[in-house]
Amino acid sequence: MKKAVIVTDLGYGDAGKGSTVDYLVRQAESAVVVRHNGGAQAAHNVVTPEGLHHTFAQFGSGSFVPGVRTHLSRFMLVNPPNMLNEAAHLIALGITDIWQRTTVDAAAPVITPWHRDANRLRELARGDRRHGSCGQGIGEVMADMERDPGSVLRVGDLLQPGLVDRLRVIRRAKYMQLLHDVPYRPQDQLHWESFADHQYVRATMQLYREWADKVTIVDGAFLQTLGDQHEQLVFEGAQGVLLDEWHGFHPYTTWSTTTPANALTLLGEIKYDAPVTRLGVLRAYSTRHGPGPFVTHCENTQRLLPERHNGHGQWQGAFRIGPLDLVALHYGLDASGGQDELMVTCLDRVAWLPDVRYCSSYESPCYSSGAADDFQFAPGDYTAIVRIHARPTVRDLERQARLTAQLQLCSPIYFNAQPPMGVLEEEDRVAALLKVIEDRLGVPITLASYGPTADDKRVLVAR
């Protein structure tokens, strides 16, 4: 049966989108993984039942499954040298046909080394007010697209004559922007060097040519061909709704639409007439990689739940952990426009905890008349926030920055998931938590993950 599934992280990212996509494509006779936002900053970990591991960045996370294709849509920002390195690792793991299974929309923007270094120099200049950027140049390309869309290099340009000249123009433009915006500091010299190295332009061009010779570059209409040929389209989102460029907590966000909006746009363009399921993914506890509001961050929970595949990043900063935050998740659910089903991951990790806490309200230090527009308070108690109001159709960064300032003053109000009677000790904690999530978010949990591999996934409701 043909269908499309849009996989969306309802939190700050790292909820398990990669392993979810890997599971989904294994259930289909044929599948295509469509990347519809973000770029090389994605880090989707997949572990196969045989023990192979890869962190997917630009290839679809279903690539371990023979025959599953990757399609990078025009909403995906492409970094060719990074993708060459990623392919080398996949080939070493035995996926020797990875390039033959990959198509890229000619309109997809290309991240150059000068976008990457400009991104890093801006982040370094912020000092202790860093935003937690991944340092991959996503924001620089997106800003250029807003200022002058014609200045941005596209995948279709990589095989055209005059590529060296285009790269030189981009290098100079980014350099001039930096001279205006960023003070020079000797300790940042490494990231300035790419602007002065004239040989780097030609070396970059050669890598782009090599990449363009390996992939199949297509136009936007090709997605319809893929939809016609394959049983399932799986749209793999990057990062999480709480980092969305318009609906995340500004300025600790990404320059990317992390909601299902881009995927729905693509499906509308090809007039896809099969069922479409929006699948929201969340961990059984909360995580955040980098700075910004994180109300339930808890050092003790972090000690009990050490992370295997995520750690302190040079650009993002610390990987933080805390109990499940249903207030933030409800906001993510609303900001994403709603979900049809939920997948809850990492249940095996919380099963053995001494207690399973969750946060369903925040304690706020103060109330003002303007706060009522942003929050829903408990009846008669203007210190207890039970809901953050989402505005899915509104783009107001001043409002999002106000939310950030208010959330950084909040503290969590915790409850314990109460187990039902008549089940085993570990199962009761998980069952109680799943019931709380389903009741509070009002969306059925259809999939649950009790480990990193596809064999550890369980269907809770027939899909």
N, C-alpha and C positions, 0 to 999 in steps of 0.2 A: 504494500500500500504506500503510495507516494505521500510525503509530508515534508514540512520544513520545521526545524526546531531552532529557536533563537536562544542561545545560552548566555545569560547575563548574571554577573556577579552583583549582588545587592549590597555589598559592603564596600570596604576599601581595597578590594583586590585580594588575590591569593586564597580564594575560597575553594579552589579545586576545579576550575573550568576545564583545564587540560585533561584531567582524568575523567571528567564527565563526558567530554567530547569523545575521548578514546572509547569509553563504554558505549556511547550511543551508536558510533559507526560500526561497532562489532555486532550490533543487533540488526543491521540493515544488509540487504543483499548487495547494494551498491550505494556509495555515499560520496558527497563532496563537502569538504570543510571550507566555508567561505569566511575569510577574515574581513570584517567590516568597520574596523576602527583601530586607532593606535598604530604601532609600528614595531621597530626593533626593541622597544623597551619592555615588551611582553616577556614573561618568564613563567611558562606553563609547564609544570613538571608532570611527566608521565612515566610510570613504572609498569612494565608489562608483567604478566603472570610468570614469564620466564626469567625475570629479573633485570631486563634491560632498562636503562634510564636515560631520558633526554629531556633537557629544558627547552621547550619549543618557544621560539621568538617570532619567526616570520613564516615558517611552514605550519600547516594545520596540525593540531594535536592528534589527529587520527592517522598520521602517516605511518605508524607501526603496522597498521592493518593493510595487507596487500590489496592493491587496486584502489584504495581510497585516495581521492584527488584533493589538491589544495588549489583554491582560487583566491587570489588577492584582488579585492575589488578596488574601485577608484577611491574609496574612503581610507584605504590602507596606505601608510607612508612607508616607502621601501628604502632600505639601506643595502645596496648590492654587496659591498665587501663583507658586511656582517652575515649576509645570507650565504655567501660562498663558504664562510667558515662553518656556519651551522650545517650546511649540506655535507661538508667533509666529515663532521662527526656522525651524522646519520648514515653516510655511506660506510664508515668504519664499523657501524653497528649492524651492517648488512642490508640497509635499505638502498640498494644500488640504483634503483630506478626513480629516485626522488625527483630529479629534474623532469623526467618524462611525465610525471604526474602533477606538474605544477603549471598553472596559467596565471598571468598577471594582466590586469586591465591597463591598457596603454595610457590611460588618464591618471593613473596613480602617481602621486608626487614622489620625488626622490630626495632623500636626505643626503646632503653633501658633507664632507668632513668639516667644512667651514660653518655649517649650521650646528654641527655637533660641538665644535670648539667655542663658538659664540655662546651656545647654551651653557657650557661649563664655566666660561668666564663670567657670565651674568650671575650664575649661582654662587661662584666664589666671591664675587663682589658684595653679595648680600650678607656675608659674614655669619653672625649667629641668628640671622633672620632668614636663613635658607628655606626654600619652599619644599625641598625634598624631591627635586627633579631627578629623573633617571639618567640625565646627562647624555641623551641620545639625539638631541636636536629636534625633537618633535615640535616643541613650542616655537622655535625659530622658523621652521617651515610654515607652520600654521599662521604665524604673524605675518610672514611675507605674503601668504595667500590672501590675507585680508587687505594688506596694503596695496599689493599689485599682483594679481593672480598670474599675469603673463610672465612675471620674473621667475616663477618657480619651475624647476626642471621636472619633466614628466617622464615616465618610463618609455613612452613612445619616442622621446627625443634621443634616447641613447644610441639608436642606430642611424641617426641622421647626421649629415655632414655639419661641420662647424661646432662639434661638441666641445672641443678644447676652448674655443672662444666663449661659449656659454659658461663654461666652468670658471674662466678667468673673470667674467663679468660678475658672477655670483660671489667669487672670492673677494673681489674689490668692494662690492656693495656691502657685504657683511663686515669687512674691515672698517669701512667708513662709518657704519652704524656703531660699531664697538668704540671707535675713537670718540664718538659723540656721547655714548651712553655709559661706558665703563672706564673707570680710572685704571691706569697701568700700575701693576704691582710686580716687582721682580720675582716674587715667589710663584707667580702664575705664568712665567715665561714659556713653559712647555706648551701651553695652550695657545700662545700667540704665534708659535713657530710655523704652523701650517699656512699662515697668511703670508709669510716671507719666503717660503720654499717654492721656487718656481718649478722645480722638477716634480713637485707633488701633484701639480695639475695634470701633467701627462700620465703619471702613474695612476692617478684616479681614473682618468679616461680609459686606460687599458683594463682596469678592473671592471669598469662599467661595461665595456665591450665584451669581456669574458662572460660576465653574468648574463648579458642580453643574448648571447649566443646559446646559453644553456636553457633558458626558460622559453616558454611559448607566450608571446605577447599578443593579446587579443583586444577586441573592442568591447564596449559595454554590453552589446547584445549577446555575447557569448554565454553569459550566465543563463539565458533562456535555454540554450542548447544543453547546458549541464543539467538544468532542471528537467528537461525532457528525457534525458538519457539515464538519469540516476533516480533510485528510489527515494533517497533522502538528501536534503540540503541541510547541513548543520552550520549555523552561523555562530562562529566562535568570537565572542567579545573579548576585548582586552581591558585589564584593570577593573574598577568597580564603579557602581553608580555614585557612591559617595565621593568619588574623585572627578565626577563629570565636570566639563569645562564651565557649564552654566548652572548646574544643580549641586555641585560639590561645595565644600566649605572653603571658599576663596580666602587667601590665594593658594592654599595647599591643595591644588587640583592639577589635572592634566589638561592640555590643549586637545581634547578629544571628546567626542560624543560617546559616552560609555553606556547609554541607554539602548534599547532596541531600535531607536529611530532610524539609523542608517540601514539596518537590515530590512525594516519594513518598507523603506523607500526603494531598495533594490527589488524586493518582491513585488511591489506595486508596478515598477517599471517593466518587469517581464510578465506582468499579469498572471502571476502564479495562482492557480485555482485549486490547488490541493490544500488540505488542512495545515494550519500554521500554529505551532505551540510555542508559547513564551515560557521558558524554563528558568526560574530564578535559582541561583546557587548561593548557599551560605554555609559557613562552618558551624559546628556545634558550639563554638566559642568565637570570640572576636579577635581580629588581628589588624595591625596597621603597619605598613612599611614606610617610615619617614615621619616627619613632623606634622603637626596639625592636630585638631581636636580628636580626642580619643577618650571618652568619658570613663570607660570601664577598664582602662589600662591598669594592670595589677601585677606587681613584681612577683608575688607569691604564685599566682597562676602561671606566670611566665616560667618560673622555676620548675613547676610541675609538668609543664608541657613544652619541653625543649624542641626546637624546630630543626628538622634535618636538612631541608632544601632551601631555607631562607635564613639569611643572617644579616649582619651589619653590612650595608652597602656603601661604597665610597661616595656615591652621590645621593642616594636616598636617605642614608643614615640608618638608624636602629630599626630592627624588626620588633614590634611590641605586641604583647598578647594580654588578653583579659577575658573575663566572663562574657557570655552572650549579651549583646546590647539590642534588645527588641525595639527600643525607641529609634535608634539609628536605622535599623533594618526596616522598620515600618516607613520611615521617611524614604529610604532607598526604593522600597516597593512602590510608594506613591509617585516618587519622582520619575520612575521608569515607565509610568503609565499603567502599572499593574502587571501581574504575571498570572499565567494559567495554572502552573504547577511549580512545586519546589523540589529541589534536591538538597539534602542536608549531608555534609561531609564530615569526616574526622570523628565520627561517633565512637569508634574504637578507642580514641584517645581520652574521651571524657568518661567512658564507661567505668574506669577503675578509680576515678577521683573520689575522695572521701565524701564530697557533696557536689552537686551540680547547681551552681548559682546562675541566675540570669537577672538582668536589669530590665525592669518594665517602666521605670520612671526616673527622672532626675530631680535632685534637690537643687534648686536655684537660689542664689543668695539675695536676689532682689527681684521686684516686679515693677514694671513701668507700663504706662498705657500703650506704648508701642509694642511691647512684648506680646500682647494678645494677638497681634497680626502674625507673629512668627510661631507662637506656641499655643498648644492647648494645655490648660492647667487642670489639675484634679479639682473636682467640685468643691468650692469653698476654701481651696488651699492654693494661694498664689505663689507658693514656694515649691510645689511639686509639678514638674513638667511631665505630661504623659504622652505628648505627641508633638512632633515638629511639623509645621504646615509645609507641604510641598506645593510648588506651583509649576507643574510640568510644562506649561506653555509659555512661561514668562522667563525672560532673560534679564536679570537684574543683579549685577555683580556687587553693587553696594549692599543690597539686601543679604546676599550670601556672605559678604564680609561681616555684616552685623551678626548673622547667625554664628559665625566662627568666634567672634569676640564673646558672645553670650555663652556658647557651649564650653569655652575654655574656663568658665567660672563655675560650671556645674559639677556635681558629684553624683555617683550612682546610688540608687536605692535598690538593694538586692533582695531576691527571694530565692528559696530553694525549690527545685522541681520535686513535687511530692509523688512518690511512686505509687502505682496501683497495687492492689493486693493480688497474691497468687502467682507471682512470677519470680524468676531468679534474681539475685541481688544485682548483678551487673545489668541485666535486661530491664529491671524496673527503673533505674536511673535514666536510661536511654528512652524508654517508652514514655516516661513522665515528661522528659524534655521535648520529645517530638510532639506530644499533645499540647504542651504549652505553646510551642512555635506555631502549630497549626491553628490553635484557637486564637492566639493574639494577632497573627498576620492574616487570618481568614482565607488562606490559600491551601489547597490539599498538598500534602507531601507525598509525591509518587515514587521518589527514588531516595535511597539512603546508602551512604558509603561507610563501610566499616574497615577500611584499609585503602592502600594506595592503588591497587590494581583493579582491573575490570572484574576479576573474580570476586572481589570484596564488595561489589555493589548488589543491592537488593531492590526488587520492585515491591513497593508497598501497596500501590493501586495499579491495576492493569492499565497499561498505556494504550 
